[in-house]
């Protein structure tokens, strides 16, 4: 299942962590929600293969520790989403469709 492109309408903003908005529901360590706004990563389906970190030309992503999560113990966090140039490379290379980039969602950072 891919990230919900309408997460802002379908989920509740629970706060901020590691510099980005966190959209619930969350129940760590198993359920971590969606992180980010303009560049959003569904931490619950992210496999942490690193393709988005490798291919992003403006270094939007940083690894964050997520100990105990069933998919992986690190995740690609969109820490610098304000640097995004909307090239969509991260969306294209994500093997599980865990990333959504929406040029219209820039008002929260």
Steps between C-alpha positions, in 0.01 A plus 500: 500500500636843401508822702164675524532810276216662699659441841450863606124452475488138616740514795551715803811711554655369823799734527857528375797268532850528350396830341192378310126469557372162619160382376337223701390273615822405671575235756877454518688292429261312268298789355690819412265682260590735216781755533521828309263714296640611163713184496319234699629156597278226639726359770276196538577370151850645444749215450805721536673384185663845471410570137339833588807613694731398216297654217380827655706778337437746785538272806145522635530176699697392806500168681323491838499209741173312544591216734247221523309582182410177317607624152836655592687661787581817301284717274556766235377818666423804277693726739576761232176491304517876442794431266287276275502599132207272407708279270309192626807275491430378853144409405621316191767292677307401812426128459195507730353841408558636850575857377268771373615839371230762450614842370178650638582401858763749609324716756611320819879539500 
